[in-house]
Amino acid sequence: MLTTQTLVGIACLIANKGPIDTTGIEAQLGQQEKIAIESIIQSGTCLPENLEKLLRETEIKIQNGEIESPASKSMPTDGCF
């Protein structure tokens, strides 16, 4: 199963795709992922004002240490490769 952030990102891409062809992405999704994405789209999360609010709330939670940001983890050094 994809992470929540990935599911929200894909849902918003599909909901607001404009001329972008998302057929290939959608074809790779499992049934549970399709249901989750449809639920996210139906919730209105991907509407610009709601997405902005979600991003602000998430940023505050990261700053308060309530959730962990993948970007805060250090990248492997060259010696790891």
MOPAC internal coordinates of N, CA, C and O (Angstrom, degrees):
PM7 1SCF
backbone

  N    0.0000 0     0.00 0     0.00 0    0    0    0
  C    1.4524 1     0.00 0     0.00 0    1    0    0
  C    1.5233 1   108.90 1     0.00 0    2    1    0
  O    1.2310 1   120.62 1   -41.16 1    3    2    1
  N    1.2985 1   116.41 1   138.84 1    3    2    1
  C    1.4601 1   122.83 1   179.23 1    5    3    2
  C    1.5313 1   110.36 1   -71.78 1    6    5    3
  O    1.2310 1   120.65 1   -23.18 1    7    6    5
  N    1.3424 1   116.36 1   156.82 1    7    6    5
  C    1.4511 1   120.28 1   177.89 1    9    7    6
  C    1.5273 1   109.96 1   -68.14 1   10    9    7
  O    1.2310 1   121.16 1   -18.88 1   11   10    9
  N    1.3219 1   115.38 1   161.12 1   11   10    9
  C    1.4586 1   120.89 1   179.23 1   13   11   10
  C    1.5187 1   111.18 1   -59.30 1   14   13   11
  O    1.2310 1   120.67 1   137.24 1   15   14   13
  N    1.3471 1   116.32 1   -42.76 1   15   14   13
  C    1.4610 1   119.47 1   179.77 1   17   15   14
  C    1.5233 1   111.19 1   -60.84 1   18   17   15
  O    1.2310 1   120.68 1   138.93 1   19   18   17
  N    1.3159 1   116.30 1   -41.07 1   19   18   17
  C    1.4599 1   120.56 1   179.96 1   21   19   18
  C    1.5235 1   110.55 1   -65.88 1   22   21   19
  O    1.2310 1   120.59 1   137.03 1   23   22   21
  N    1.3266 1   116.48 1   -42.97 1   23   22   21
  C    1.4644 1   120.37 1   179.45 1   25   23   22
  C    1.5234 1   111.17 1   -62.08 1   26   25   23
  O    1.2310 1   120.42 1   136.76 1   27   26   25
  N    1.3355 1   116.81 1   -43.24 1   27   26   25
  C    1.4699 1   120.01 1   178.30 1   29   27   26
  C    1.5257 1   109.71 1   -63.92 1   30   29   27
  O    1.2310 1   120.52 1   136.92 1   31   30   29
  N    1.3325 1   116.61 1   -43.08 1   31   30   29
  C    1.4597 1   119.86 1   178.65 1   33   31   30
  C    1.5174 1   112.52 1   -60.22 1   34   33   31
  O    1.2310 1   120.58 1   134.19 1   35   34   33
  N    1.3227 1   116.50 1   -45.81 1   35   34   33
  C    1.4760 1   120.36 1   179.26 1   37   35   34
  C    1.5193 1   110.41 1   -65.88 1   38   37   35
  O    1.2310 1   120.46 1   138.28 1   39   38   37
  N    1.3337 1   116.72 1   -41.72 1   39   38   37
  C    1.4718 1   120.46 1   179.61 1   41   39   38
  C    1.5225 1   110.61 1   -59.55 1   42   41   39
  O    1.2310 1   120.62 1   136.01 1   43   42   41
  N    1.3306 1   116.42 1   -43.99 1   43   42   41
  C    1.4627 1   119.82 1  -178.99 1   45   43   42
  C    1.5199 1   111.17 1   -70.26 1   46   45   43
  O    1.2310 1   120.47 1   144.97 1   47   46   45
  N    1.3235 1   116.70 1   -35.03 1   47   46   45
  C    1.4638 1   120.02 1   176.14 1   49   47   46
  C    1.5296 1   109.84 1   -62.73 1   50   49   47
  O    1.2310 1   120.37 1   134.30 1   51   50   49
  N    1.3113 1   116.90 1   -45.70 1   51   50   49
  C    1.4695 1   121.15 1  -179.56 1   53   51   50
  C    1.5279 1   110.26 1   -66.77 1   54   53   51
  O    1.2310 1   120.34 1   136.22 1   55   54   53
  N    1.3327 1   116.95 1   -43.78 1   55   54   53
  C    1.4589 1   120.71 1  -176.87 1   57   55   54
  C    1.5212 1   112.47 1   -66.67 1   58   57   55
  O    1.2310 1   120.56 1   148.27 1   59   58   57
  N    1.3288 1   116.54 1   -31.73 1   59   58   57
  C    1.4696 1   120.93 1  -174.88 1   61   59   58
  C    1.5265 1   112.17 1  -119.76 1   62   61   59
  O    1.2310 1   120.29 1  -148.83 1   63   62   61
  N    1.3169 1   117.05 1    31.17 1   63   62   61
  C    1.4590 1   120.98 1  -169.25 1   65   63   62
  C    1.5106 1   115.69 1   -68.34 1   66   65   63
  O    1.2310 1   119.63 1   154.94 1   67   66   65
  N    1.3014 1   118.31 1   -25.06 1   67   66   65
  C    1.4654 1   118.90 1  -177.58 1   69   67   66
  C    1.5162 1   109.64 1    56.63 1   70   69   67
  O    1.2310 1   119.74 1    51.94 1   71   70   69
  N    1.3436 1   118.11 1  -128.06 1   71   70   69
  C    1.4666 1   120.60 1  -177.00 1   73   71   70
  C    1.5380 1   113.72 1   -81.90 1   74   73   71
  O    1.2310 1   119.62 1   179.62 1   75   74   73
  N    1.3377 1   118.33 1    -0.38 1   75   74   73
  C    1.4657 1   121.08 1  -178.33 1   77   75   74
  C    1.5321 1   109.63 1   -73.24 1   78   77   75
  O    1.2310 1   120.47 1   -47.29 1   79   78   77
  N    1.3220 1   116.71 1   132.71 1   79   78   77
  C    1.4621 1   122.00 1   177.74 1   81   79   78
  C    1.5289 1   108.74 1   -88.11 1   82   81   79
  O    1.2310 1   120.34 1   -70.06 1   83   82   81
  N    1.3265 1   116.96 1   109.94 1   83   82   81
  C    1.4712 1   121.60 1  -178.83 1   85   83   82
  C    1.5282 1   112.37 1  -101.00 1   86   85   83
  O    1.2310 1   120.19 1  -167.30 1   87   86   85
  N    1.3081 1   117.24 1    12.70 1   87   86   85
  C    1.4618 1   121.63 1  -177.34 1   89   87   86
  C    1.5257 1   111.80 1   -56.30 1   90   89   87
  O    1.2310 1   120.20 1   135.84 1   91   90   89
  N    1.3333 1   117.23 1   -44.16 1   91   90   89
  C    1.4647 1   121.49 1  -179.26 1   93   91   90
  C    1.5193 1   112.09 1   -63.03 1   94   93   91
  O    1.2310 1   120.77 1   138.46 1   95   94   93
  N    1.3304 1   116.14 1   -41.54 1   95   94   93
  C    1.4695 1   120.42 1   178.48 1   97   95   94
  C    1.5188 1   109.39 1   -64.97 1   98   97   95
  O    1.2310 1   120.66 1   131.41 1   99   98   97
  N    1.3041 1   116.35 1   -48.59 1   99   98   97
  C    1.4657 1   121.00 1  -177.94 1  101   99   98
  C    1.5279 1   111.69 1   -61.29 1  102  101   99
  O    1.2310 1   120.04 1   145.31 1  103  102  101
  N    1.3295 1   117.52 1   -34.69 1  103  102  101
  C    1.4623 1   121.50 1  -179.40 1  105  103  102
  C    1.5322 1   112.15 1   -67.36 1  106  105  103
  O    1.2310 1   120.31 1   155.68 1  107  106  105
  N    1.3318 1   117.01 1   -24.32 1  107  106  105
  C    1.4619 1   121.28 1  -177.88 1  109  107  106
  C    1.5320 1   113.43 1   -87.44 1  110  109  107
  O    1.2310 1   120.37 1   172.84 1  111  110  109
  N    1.3177 1   116.90 1    -7.16 1  111  110  109
  C    1.4584 1   120.53 1  -177.32 1  113  111  110
  C    1.5202 1   111.74 1   -80.10 1  114  113  111
  O    1.2310 1   121.14 1   -37.98 1  115  114  113
  N    1.3248 1   115.43 1   142.02 1  115  114  113
  C    1.4526 1   121.01 1   174.02 1  117  115  114
  C    1.5225 1   109.84 1   -78.73 1  118  117  115
  O    1.2310 1   120.51 1   -10.65 1  119  118  117
  N    1.3116 1   116.63 1   169.35 1  119  118  117
  C    1.4647 1   120.99 1  -177.60 1  121  119  118
  C    1.5284 1   111.73 1   -61.04 1  122  121  119
  O    1.2310 1   119.73 1   136.99 1  123  122  121
  N    1.3437 1   118.13 1   -43.01 1  123  122  121
  C    1.4701 1   120.93 1   179.31 1  125  123  122
  C    1.5272 1   110.75 1   -64.15 1  126  125  123
  O    1.2310 1   120.70 1   141.14 1  127  126  125
  N    1.3125 1   116.26 1   -38.86 1  127  126  125
  C    1.4622 1   120.55 1   178.97 1  129  127  126
  C    1.5263 1   110.86 1   -66.05 1  130  129  127
  O    1.2310 1   120.27 1   139.40 1  131  130  129
  N    1.3299 1   117.09 1   -40.60 1  131  130  129
  C    1.4656 1   120.72 1   177.68 1  133  131  130
  C    1.5197 1   111.07 1   -61.79 1  134  133  131
  O    1.2310 1   120.57 1   138.67 1  135  134  133
  N    1.3304 1   116.51 1   -41.33 1  135  134  133
  C    1.4640 1   121.15 1   179.05 1  137  135  134
  C    1.5295 1   109.97 1   -64.91 1  138  137  135
  O    1.2310 1   120.55 1   135.51 1  139  138  137
  N    1.3476 1   116.56 1   -44.49 1  139  138  137
  C    1.4613 1   120.95 1   179.96 1  141  139  138
  C    1.5305 1   110.58 1   -62.56 1  142  141  139
  O    1.2310 1   120.42 1   136.46 1  143  142  141
  N    1.3150 1   116.80 1   -43.54 1  143  142  141
  C    1.4667 1   121.27 1  -179.26 1  145  143  142
  C    1.5178 1   110.54 1   -65.13 1  146  145  143
  O    1.2310 1   120.27 1   137.05 1  147  146  145
  N    1.3104 1   117.09 1   -42.95 1  147  146  145
  C    1.4683 1   120.35 1   178.22 1  149  147  146
  C    1.5316 1   110.29 1   -61.85 1  150  149  147
  O    1.2310 1   120.49 1   140.77 1  151  150  149
  N    1.3159 1   116.66 1   -39.23 1  151  150  149
  C    1.4635 1   121.72 1   178.23 1  153  151  150
  C    1.5310 1   111.06 1   -63.98 1  154  153  151
  O    1.2310 1   120.77 1   137.83 1  155  154  153
  N    1.3276 1   116.14 1   -42.17 1  155  154  153
  C    1.4696 1   120.82 1   178.25 1  157  155  154
  C    1.5234 1   110.15 1   -63.10 1  158  157  155
  O    1.2310 1   120.28 1   135.22 1  159  158  157
  N    1.3200 1   117.06 1   -44.78 1  159  158  157
  C    1.4642 1   121.30 1  -179.93 1  161  159  158
  C    1.5302 1   109.84 1   -62.75 1  162  161  159
  O    1.2310 1   120.16 1   134.21 1  163  162  161
  N    1.3277 1   117.30 1   -45.79 1  163  162  161
  C    1.4622 1   121.51 1  -179.03 1  165  163  162
  C    1.5241 1   112.56 1   -65.06 1  166  165  163
  O    1.2310 1   120.30 1   151.83 1  167  166  165
  N    1.3421 1   117.02 1   -28.17 1  167  166  165
  C    1.4678 1   120.74 1  -178.79 1  169  167  166
  C    1.5262 1   112.46 1   -70.92 1  170  169  167
  O    1.2310 1   120.31 1   163.12 1  171  170  169
  N    1.3233 1   117.01 1   -16.88 1  171  170  169
  C    1.4514 1   120.93 1  -178.84 1  173  171  170
  C    1.5209 1   113.45 1    86.56 1  174  173  171
  O    1.2310 1   120.25 1  -173.27 1  175  174  173
  N    1.3187 1   117.14 1     6.73 1  175  174  173
  C    1.4628 1   121.58 1  -179.37 1  177  175  174
  C    1.5186 1   111.49 1   -56.04 1  178  177  175
  O    1.2310 1   119.88 1   146.17 1  179  178  177
  N    1.3100 1   117.84 1   -33.83 1  179  178  177
  C    1.4626 1   121.16 1  -174.13 1  181  179  178
  C    1.5206 1   113.81 1   -85.26 1  182  181  179
  O    1.2310 1   120.15 1  -179.99 1  183  182  181
  N    1.3298 1   117.32 1     0.01 1  183  182  181
  C    1.4510 1   118.75 1   173.34 1  185  183  182
  C    1.5279 1   107.58 1   -68.35 1  186  185  183
  O    1.2310 1   119.54 1   -40.24 1  187  186  185
  N    1.3098 1   118.48 1   139.76 1  187  186  185
  C    1.4743 1   120.71 1  -172.60 1  189  187  186
  C    1.5259 1   114.82 1   -48.57 1  190  189  187
  O    1.2310 1   119.76 1   133.66 1  191  190  189
  N    1.3345 1   118.07 1   -46.34 1  191  190  189
  C    1.4705 1   119.34 1  -177.57 1  193  191  190
  C    1.5291 1   111.66 1   -68.33 1  194  193  191
  O    1.2310 1   119.94 1   143.98 1  195  194  193
  N    1.3143 1   117.72 1   -36.02 1  195  194  193
  C    1.4652 1   121.32 1   178.59 1  197  195  194
  C    1.5189 1   111.33 1   -71.61 1  198  197  195
  O    1.2310 1   120.28 1   139.97 1  199  198  197
  N    1.3138 1   117.07 1   -40.03 1  199  198  197
  C    1.4619 1   120.86 1   179.32 1  201  199  198
  C    1.5260 1   110.07 1   -65.78 1  202  201  199
  O    1.2310 1   120.21 1   139.42 1  203  202  201
  N    1.3210 1   117.21 1   -40.58 1  203  202  201
  C    1.4651 1   121.18 1   177.38 1  205  203  202
  C    1.5366 1   110.21 1   -60.96 1  206  205  203
  O    1.2310 1   120.42 1   136.82 1  207  206  205
  N    1.3148 1   116.79 1   -43.18 1  207  206  205
  C    1.4711 1   121.04 1   178.49 1  209  207  206
  C    1.5272 1   109.99 1   -63.22 1  210  209  207
  O    1.2310 1   119.98 1   135.38 1  211  210  209
  N    1.3171 1   117.64 1   -44.62 1  211  210  209
  C    1.4664 1   122.06 1   179.20 1  213  211  210
  C    1.5250 1   110.89 1   -61.00 1  214  213  211
  O    1.2310 1   120.26 1   137.15 1  215  214  213
  N    1.3258 1   117.11 1   -42.85 1  215  214  213
  C    1.4571 1   120.59 1   179.51 1  217  215  214
  C    1.5268 1   111.27 1   -64.29 1  218  217  215
  O    1.2310 1   120.20 1   137.92 1  219  218  217
  N    1.3427 1   117.23 1   -42.08 1  219  218  217
  C    1.4728 1   120.68 1   177.93 1  221  219  218
  C    1.5208 1   111.13 1   -62.98 1  222  221  219
  O    1.2310 1   120.42 1   133.88 1  223  222  221
  N    1.3411 1   116.81 1   -46.12 1  223  222  221
  C    1.4624 1   120.99 1  -179.85 1  225  223  222
  C    1.5291 1   110.97 1   -62.34 1  226  225  223
  O    1.2310 1   120.36 1   139.32 1  227  226  225
  N    1.3183 1   116.91 1   -40.68 1  227  226  225
  C    1.4600 1   121.29 1   179.30 1  229  227  226
  C    1.5202 1   110.49 1   -65.24 1  230  229  227
  O    1.2310 1   120.17 1   137.24 1  231  230  229
  N    1.3285 1   117.28 1   -42.76 1  231  230  229
  C    1.4627 1   120.84 1   178.96 1  233  231  230
  C    1.5299 1   110.72 1   -60.51 1  234  233  231
  O    1.2310 1   120.33 1   137.57 1  235  234  233
  N    1.3238 1   116.97 1   -42.43 1  235  234  233
  C    1.4691 1   120.98 1   178.55 1  237  235  234
  C    1.5233 1   110.56 1   -63.62 1  238  237  235
  O    1.2310 1   119.95 1   137.56 1  239  238  237
  N    1.3319 1   117.70 1   -42.44 1  239  238  237
  C    1.4664 1   121.17 1   179.22 1  241  239  238
  C    1.5174 1   111.58 1   -64.30 1  242  241  239
  O    1.2310 1   120.03 1   142.72 1  243  242  241
  N    1.3214 1   117.55 1   -37.28 1  243  242  241
  C    1.4679 1   121.14 1   177.04 1  245  243  242
  C    1.5183 1   109.36 1   -65.49 1  246  245  243
  O    1.2310 1   120.11 1   134.84 1  247  246  245
  N    1.3343 1   117.40 1   -45.16 1  247  246  245
  C    1.4579 1   121.65 1   179.98 1  249  247  246
  C    1.5273 1   111.92 1   -63.12 1  250  249  247
  O    1.2310 1   120.33 1   145.03 1  251  250  249
  N    1.3302 1   116.98 1   -34.97 1  251  250  249
  C    1.4650 1   121.85 1   179.89 1  253  251  250
  C    1.5238 1   112.46 1   -83.29 1  254  253  251
  O    1.2310 1   120.19 1   176.92 1  255  254  253
  N    1.3305 1   117.24 1    -3.08 1  255  254  253
  C    1.4516 1   121.39 1   179.86 1  257  255  254
  C    1.5175 1   113.88 1    77.20 1  258  257  255
  O    1.2310 1   120.35 1  -165.67 1  259  258  257
  N    1.3335 1   116.93 1    14.33 1  259  258  257
  C    1.4573 1   121.08 1  -179.73 1  261  259  258
  C    1.5231 1   112.07 1   -75.39 1  262  261  259
  O    1.2310 1   120.65 1   149.38 1  263  262  261
  N    1.3291 1   116.37 1   -30.62 1  263  262  261
  C    1.4617 1   121.25 1   174.51 1  265  263  262
  C    1.5182 1   108.31 1  -134.48 1  266  265  263
  O    1.2310 1   120.63 1   -24.93 1  267  266  265
  N    1.3091 1   116.39 1   155.07 1  267  266  265
  C    1.4513 1   121.92 1  -177.41 1  269  267  266
  C    1.5203 1   109.92 1   -98.26 1  270  269  267
  O    1.2310 1   120.86 1   -47.04 1  271  270  269
  N    1.3101 1   115.97 1   132.96 1  271  270  269
  C    1.4552 1   121.51 1   178.35 1  273  271  270
  C    1.5186 1   109.62 1   -92.51 1  274  273  271
  O    1.2310 1   119.60 1   -51.52 1  275  274  273
  N    1.3318 1   118.36 1   128.48 1  275  274  273
  C    1.4671 1   119.79 1   176.39 1  277  275  274
  C    1.5316 1   111.43 1   -58.47 1  278  277  275
  O    1.2310 1   120.11 1   151.56 1  279  278  277
  N    1.3185 1   117.39 1   -28.44 1  279  278  277
  C    1.4609 1   120.84 1  -179.72 1  281  279  278
  C    1.5232 1   111.97 1   -69.64 1  282  281  279
  O    1.2310 1   120.48 1   161.34 1  283  282  281
  N    1.3412 1   116.69 1   -18.66 1  283  282  281
  C    1.4558 1   119.12 1  -178.29 1  285  283  282
  C    1.5215 1   112.16 1   -81.12 1  286  285  283
  O    1.2310 1   120.33 1   167.66 1  287  286  285
  N    1.3121 1   116.97 1   -12.34 1  287  286  285
  C    1.4620 1   120.60 1   178.82 1  289  287  286
  C    1.5134 1   109.33 1   -78.93 1  290  289  287
  O    1.2310 1   121.01 1   -36.30 1  291  290  289
  N    1.3060 1   115.68 1   143.70 1  291  290  289
  C    1.4580 1   118.71 1   179.45 1  293  291  290
  C    1.5091 1   110.33 1   -74.38 1  294  293  291
  O    1.2310 1   121.24 1   -31.76 1  295  294  293
  N    1.2909 1   115.24 1   148.24 1  295  294  293
  C    1.4619 1   121.46 1   178.47 1  297  295  294
  C    1.5245 1   109.00 1   -81.78 1  298  297  295
  O    1.2310 1   119.58 1   -26.61 1  299  298  297
  N    1.3061 1   118.41 1   153.39 1  299  298  297
  C    1.4726 1   120.51 1   177.77 1  301  299  298
  C    1.5198 1   110.31 1   -62.69 1  302  301  299
  O    1.2310 1   121.49 1   -32.28 1  303  302  301
  N    1.3080 1   114.75 1   147.72 1  303  302  301
  C    1.4565 1   119.11 1   177.97 1  305  303  302
  C    1.5250 1   109.25 1   -80.62 1  306  305  303
  O    1.2310 1   120.84 1   -10.95 1  307  306  305
  N    1.3339 1   116.01 1   169.05 1  307  306  305
  C    1.4587 1   120.13 1   178.22 1  309  307  306
  C    1.5187 1   111.77 1   -58.97 1  310  309  307
  O    1.2310 1   120.26 1   151.47 1  311  310  309
  N    1.3351 1   117.11 1   -28.53 1  311  310  309
  C    1.4585 1   120.66 1  -179.88 1  313  311  310
  C    1.5170 1   113.31 1   -65.74 1  314  313  311
  O    1.2310 1   120.13 1   162.11 1  315  314  313
  N    1.3237 1   117.35 1   -17.89 1  315  314  313
  C    1.4705 1   120.94 1   179.64 1  317  315  314
  C    1.5207 1   111.96 1   -76.59 1  318  317  315
  O    1.2310 1   120.34 1   164.78 1  319  318  317
  N    1.3237 1   116.96 1   -15.22 1  319  318  317
  C    1.4608 1   119.77 1  -174.15 1  321  319  318
  C    1.4801 1   111.46 1   -98.94 1  322  321  319
  O    1.2310 1   120.10 1   180.00 1  323  322  321

